[in-house]
Amino acid sequence: MLQVANRFARTVFQNYVYTIRHGIATGLKRRGGLGFLPKSSLTKEERFLMTLDLKGQTVYDIGGWEGVFTLFFARAVGNTGFVVTFEPNPDSYSRILENVGLNHFSNVVVRMIALGKESRRDTLVFSAASLGTGSLNGDIKKDLLLGGAKTIQVDVDKLDHQVIEHGLSRPDFVKIDVEGLEFDVLVGMSNTIDQCKPKLYIEIHGANVEKKIENARNVVGLLSQKGYTIRRIESDEIITDANADHAKEGHLYCE
């Protein structure tokens, strides 16, 4: 019942412009969503992000949805910093541009493309009621399609190629929220990691518990080989190959 009510409310207020009242983008303008509602407290990951000093840095927001994190990053890096957001869904892409414009940020570039481990065309599957659930992960796509989700063809590219092709600034910080494709994105940015050693903020996803564990093990294994220290934000626990299963849900901060 609560999910139905949320979907209804999001539909009703999808074109409502307001000042965000809760979360990391509090005080900024937004069209759509339910950010005009007050909330008593920040989540642990929101509190963590707000402790970071990103002033003057270049941030990549991979998986932009409607741009809430993009807005936060744009404010956090300031006029001397820069944000590059990647979002393949054209509706979400347009909404990010609109929300960036509402706040008059001039330090943001948005690219309408998905990131992965290779260049290709693929089918993005997403719920019409929640564009943020869009995924290119095969198992997650199957689950979404069972619920009557929508599909669209999108371009996929490696981040390494995007950096070279478009002359993007070297990233200092990268946020990755890509609904199950986290490992593929990391594989496709291997050179960028080696050359820039950016801090990473990753949300782990999967179609079920087993797939989340598999994803976590792959992500932790790769980043451990790259020399990263990995911490699960929710439990403030250092994650290694030995306890990678503990990262099957939640957010990882890697540096």
N, C-alpha and C positions, 0 to 999 in steps of 0.2 A: 504493500500500500504506500509506504514512504517513497519507494522508487518511482511509482506512478505519479505521486504528487510532485516529486522533483522534476520529472520529465514535463509534466503539465506546466509547472511554474517556469521552467526554462523556455518553453515554447511561447508562453504569454509574454515574457520579458526579454525575448531575444533581441529586440531592437531598442530596448530601454537604455539610455545613456545616464550614467550616475557616477558618483565618487565612491570608490571601493571602501568598505567599512571594516574589513577584516583580512587577515593574511599578510603575506609579504609585500603586496602591492597596495596596502592601505594608503589612502589619500590620493591615489591616481585615478584618472578617468577610465571608464570601460563601457563598452556596449555589450549587452548580453550577459548571461550568467546570473548568479544569485549573490554576487559580492556586495550588494547593497544591504544585505541582512547582517546584523551584528553577530559576533561570535565571541564567546567568553575568553578563549585562549588560543595561542598559536600552537601548531603541532611541533613536535620535537625537531623535525627536519626544517621547518620554517624558522624556528629559533636558531638552529645551527647556521643556516644560510645567512641570517642577519648578523651573525658574529664575524663573518668574513670581511676582510678589507679588500675590496675589488677596485678601489679607486685607480683610474688610469689604465686598467687592464683590458685585454681583449677577451671577450667571453663568447663561446659558441653555445647556442641553445638548440640542441638536436631533439626535435619533437616538440614543436612550439605550441600546438593546440590553438588556443585563442590569444596567446601572448601574455598571459599573466606573469610568467617567469621572465619573459622578455622585458616587460615593463619594469619589473624589479631590477633586473640586471642593468637596464639602460640608466636607471636612476643611480644605482650603486657605483657604476664605473665612472659616471660624471662626464663632463665635456671633453676630457682628455682620454677617455676610454672608448671602446667600440664593442658592439654586439652584432653577431651574425646568427640569424635564426633560420633553421631548416624545417620546413613543414610541407609535406606533399599534397595534403588535401586542399583543393582550391578554395573551398568555403572557409576553412580555417585560415588559410593563407591571407585571404581578403580581410578576415576579421582582425588578424594580427596587424596588418597594415593600417586598418582603421583605428585600432586602439593605440598604436604608436602615434598616429596623426593627432588623435584627440589630446595627447599629452605633449605634442610639439617636440618630440625627440628627433634629433637629427643625427644621432650616433648609432642608428640601427639599420642593418640591411637584412631583408628577408628573402630567402631563396626557396622557390616552390619545387622542392625535390626531396626524395627520400634518400637516406644514406644506408649503405650496406657494405658487403665485402667485394662487390663487383658491379660493373655497369650493366644495366639491363632495363627492360620494361617488366612490370609486375602488376598484380591485381591487389589493390588496397581494399580491405574489407572493413566496414565501419557501421556502427549503429547510427541511424538517422537522429536518434534522440540524444546521442552522446558522441560527438565527433572525436573526442579524445580517446575513445576505445579503438580507433583505427589501427589495424595491424597488417604486417606482411608476413608474420610468422604462420607457417602452414597449419599447425595444430590450433592456434587461436582463431585463425580464419574459419576453420571448420566449425568451431563452436559458435562463432558469430553468425555464420550462415544458417545454422539451425534455428537461430532466433529471428530470421528474416532480415538480416543486415543488407546494406547496400554495397555495391562494388564500383570501383573506378580504376582505370589504368593510369599508372604513374611512372615517372622516370626514377630510377635508382642509380646512385653513383657512389664511388668510394670518396671518403672525405679527402684522402691524399690527393686524388685527382681534382677535386673541387678547389682545394687550396692553390694548386698550381695553375689550373685553367683560369681562375678568376683573380689571382693575385691577392688572396685573402691574407689579412694580417695574421701573424703567428699567434695561436691561442695560448693564453695563460690559464684559462679555466674552461672546462667543457662539461656541460650538463647533458646527460643522455637519458631520455625517457621515450622508448620506442616500442613498447608493448611486445616484448619477447625477442627483439632483434638486437639486443645489446651486444652480444658476442660478435655478431657479424659486423656491426658498426665499428667495434674496436679493431677487428681484423683489417677493415678497410681504412683505418687511420693509423696503421702501424708505423709508417714513416714519420707521420706528424708527431706521434708519441715519442719516437726515438730522437727526433730533432728538437722538439719544443718542450717535452716533458711537462705537459700541462697538468694541473690538478684536475681530478675527475670527480663528478658527482653523478652517480648511476642509480637508477631505480630498477630493481630486478623484477622481471615478469615471467610468466609461463602459463600454459593452458591448464596445468594441474600441478600438484605438489611434486610429482616425479620430474616433470619438465622444468619446474622452477629450480629444483636441486641440480639438475643437469646444467641448466643455464648458469647457475651460481658457480658451479665447479669450473666450467669453461672460462667464465669471466675472471675468477680468482686465479686460476692457473696461468692465464695469459698475462695478467697484470703482475703477478708474482715474478714471472720470468723477465718482465720489463723493469723490475726493481722497485715496484711500488709498495708502500705500506698501505694496507687496506683496513678501514675501520667501518663497522656497521653503526650507523648513526643512532638508531633506535636503542641499541643495547650498549653503546660505547665500547664495543668489543673489537679487538684486533682480529682480523680474519686472515687465515693462512690456508694452504692446501689441506691441512689436517682437519680444520673445522669449517670448510667452505660451505657445508650444508646449512650452517647457521645463517648464511646470507641469502637463503632461498626467498625471503620476503624482506621488503624494506629498502633502505637507501645506503649506498656505500660512498664513502669519501676516501679518495685515493690520492696520495702524493708521494 
